[in-house]
């Protein structure tokens, strides 16, 4: 946050050390930026209270900071307040800093921790198995250009987020080298909480991955610029990190527009549901439980830290089962 300039060289030093630690711990780049900005805003707030050193920071200052966040304007729009979810993200960045400071020998400790605000959990959107199949079949329909190759990539997209249940960042960060071809598994290197896990690849999706890597991905890397129409010239200097990416854009760089692709496919099916990568993840979790997978098995697949996070899907299964039974009785 450029507008929140800090006076204290000490606070600036601590932010730099925090950034270094998060990078070493392999936090996502976006998380590093968000947590760093959160800490900067907190330090800016305590400076306004006349505090310029970490030894002077107490629990009451963090509590007052949370209250301040609940009343301050949205910095992006300059109108209205900020949502509880955003406030929680800022508080989480400060809580994480305190934990880092206490666990690492930085010469200081910080005995603070602030509870999070309640957040309304949006209702999870679940596709039926038929709707997933419609989405999959839509990848075979013609595209404006590169029909075959674009379809091959989009089938792998569905396979990764539905078949394997990966999160958005987990799929976006996949490299070809993360695929264990011999054991038909994916190594998720950037899981939530920096945890790695292996995820099995269903046979159908494994075949799609092999086809894409051997054919479609090469088109995205080398051949698309000579066959596409009305597309900006391919970027000449592709970042090294993108060379290994599983999902490539039409410019040969790591793909980011998963929501755009899913919107495109969903429109072709005529489905009016908001289909995103997390929708596919929620859907496969629900479908596996309906196929008598245990909570432990689904939790392991999804990479949940606690089985409590998986428990929500049992309620969804109960609702769907009740709905289907009631529907069958009326037919």
N, C-alpha and C positions, 0 to 999 in steps of 0.2 A: 504494500500500500504506500505509494509514493507520497501521498498527502500527509501521512502520519510520521513525520520526521522525529527521530529520537535525539534527546540531548546527551544521554548517558553513554559514553564509550563502553562501559561495562555491559550494559544491556545489548549493545550492538555486537559485542564479542560473544555473548551467550547465544544470540541468534545464529551467528556464524557456526559455533560449535554444534548447535542443535541441527543445523542443515547438514553438516558433515556426518554427524551420527546417523541421521535418517538415511542418507545416501549409502553409508556403509552397511546399514541394516536392510538395504534394498527396498525401502519404501517406494511406492509409486511416485514418479516425478510430480504428478498433479497433487499428491498428498503432501510431498515435501514443500511445495509452494504454498498450499493452503494452511498447513500447520505453522509455517514460518510467518505468514501474514497474520495468523491468529495470535501468535506470541508477540509480534510487533504491535498489534492493536492493544493487547493487554499491557505491555510495557508503556505504551503511550498513555494509557489510562492511569496507571499508577504514577507516572511522572507528573500527571496533572494533580496528583494528591501529594506532590512534594517528595516522592520516593525515587531515588536514583541508584539503588543497589539492591541486589536480590535478597540480602540478609534482612532487609526491612519489610519484605513482602510477607503478608500474613493471609490466613484464610478469609478474613473479613474483606480483604481487597478483591479476592476472586469472586466472592459472593456479590459484592457491590458492582463488580464488572459485569456479571450476568444480568443484574438488574438494569444496568446502563444499556446493555445490548437490547433488552426488551423495550426500551423507550427510544433508542436512536433511530434515525431515518435510514432507509435503504440507500447505501452509497452509490449503487448503480443507477437508480432511478431518481434519487433525491425526493421521493414521495412515498409515503407509507412506511410501515415498519418492516422488520425482517422476520421471517418465519422461524418457528421454534426449531425446525430441522437445521436451519443455517446457524442459529445460536448454538445448538448442540455441537455442531461441527467445530465452531470456534472454541468452545469450552473443551472439547476433546483434544484440540491441538495444545491447549495450555496444560490439561491434565497429563497428556503424554510427555510434555516437556518436564513436568515435575517428577514424573516417574523416571525419565532418563537421567535427570540430575541426581536423583537419590540412588540410582543403581550404578552410576559411573563416577569414577573418581575425578570430579571437576573442582573439588575443593569447597563445594557448597552443598547444602541440602535444602529442600523446600517442602515443608509439611503442609501441603494444600491439596485439596481435591473437591471439585464441585459436582453435585448431582445434575443430571440432565433434565430438561423440560419434557413434559409429555408431548407425544407426536401422534397425530391421527394416522394410523396405518392405512394406506389406500388398499382397496379391495384387489386381490390378485386376479389377474385375467388368465383364465385357463382355456386352452383350446381342446376340442375333442380330438380323438385320433383321426377322425375323418377330416377335420379341418387342417390338421398337420399334413395329412396326405395331399390335400388340395394345394397347400402351400408348396409342398415338394414337387408336385406335378407341374405347378406354374413355372418352375425353373426350366422346363422343356419348351416353353412357348417362345416364339421369336423375339429377339431383341433388336434395337435399331442397328447394332453392329456387334460383331463377335458373339453371335448367338450361342454357338456351341460352348465356347470358352467361358462366357459369363455364366451360363447355366451350370457348367461344371463347378465353378467356384461357389455359386450360390447353393448348390446341393451340399457342398462341404460345410458351408456356413450353417445350414440347418442341421447337419450331422453333428457339428461341434456344440452348438447351443441347445439343441433338443436331444440328439442321440447321446451326447456325453454330458449334458447338463452344465456346461461351463458358464461362468459369469462373463460379462462383457469384456472387462480388462484381461481376464484369463485367455479368452479367445483372441483378442486383438494382439496380445503379446506372444502368441504361439509362433515358434520357428519350425521349419521343416525338421530340424535336428531334435525337436521335442517328441517326435513320433517314433515309438519303438515298433518298428515294422515286424520284427520277429515275434513279439508277444502281443501285438495288436493293442497297444496301449498308448495313451498320451501322457507325457510328463507335464504337469501343470507347475511351472516354476514360480509364477507370480500369484499364488493363491492369497486369499484374504488372511491377514495376520502373518504374511510372509512365509506361509507353510506350503511345502511342496507335496504333491500327491500324484499317484498314477491313476488314470481313469481308463477303463476298458472301452474299446471302440466296437460297437455293434457291426456285424459282418457287412450289412448293406452299406453302412457309412464308410467302412474301411475300404470297400471297393471304390466308392466315390472319391475318397481321398487319394487313392493310388492313381485313378484316372486323371484327376486334376493335377497332381504333381507331375505326372509323366507328359501331360498334354497341355491343359489349360494354363497352368502356371507359367509354362515356357512362353506362351503367347503374351501373357501380361508382362513378362520380363523383356522380350525381344521383338516380337512380331506385330504387336497391336498398332504401333504408330504408323505403319505403312498401309494398314487396312481400315482404320477407323475414319469416320467422316465427321467433320465439324467438331473435332476434339483439339484442345490446345496441344502444342508440341510436347512430346515426352520430356520429362526433366532429365538433363544430361548427367547431373551429379546426384546419383541416388545414394542416400546415406548408407553407410556400411551396415548399420543395424537393420535396414530395410531389405538388404540383399538376401537375408536368411528368412524373412517373414513368410509364414504360410499363406496368409491372405494378402494379396497385392491389389492395388488400385489400377486403374487404366493408365496411370502414369508410372507404373513400375515401383511405386513406393508402398509402404505398409498401409493397408486398408484401414480407414476409420469410419466410413459411411455405412455401417451395418444397418442402422435404423432406416436410412434412405432405401437400401436394397429391400429390406423387409416391407417397407411401405409400398414399394413397387410391386412386389410379389403378392402382398395382401390385396392390393387393388385389383389385380388380375383374377383373384379368387372371388371377388365380390363380398368378402367378409368385412363387416363394419367394426370388428373388434380392433383395439389398439394393440397390434402385435409387435413386440420388441424382443430383444434377446432374453430378458428376464421372464417374459411371458412364456417363451419356449422352455426355459429352465423350470419354471413353476409347473408347466404342463407335463414334462417328463417325470417330475417327482410325483405328481398326482397319479399319472398313468401306471408307474411302477408299483405304487402302493396298492392300486386297484388290481394289479397282477400278483398280489400277495408277497411283494418284497417286504422285508422287515424295515422298521424305522432305522435300525443300525446300518443296514445295507444302503439305504437311500442317503442317510446322513454322510456316510463315507464317500459315496459318489459325488455329492454336492460339495464336500469339503467343509461341512459345518463344524465349528469348534465344539458345539454342544448339541446333543440330540433334541434339546428344547427348541432349537431353531427349526428342526424338521417336524416337530409336533403339529405345527399349524396345518400341514398337509393332510393330517388325519381328519381334521374338521372339514376340509374341502371335500375329501373323499366321502365323508358321511353325508354332506349336503348333496353331492352329485348322485350318490346311491339312492338317497331319499327321493330326489327329483325324478330319477329314471324309473323308480318303482311306481311313483304316483302317475307318471306319464304313461307307463305301460298299462296301468289299471284303467285309464280313461280311454284307451284306444279300442 
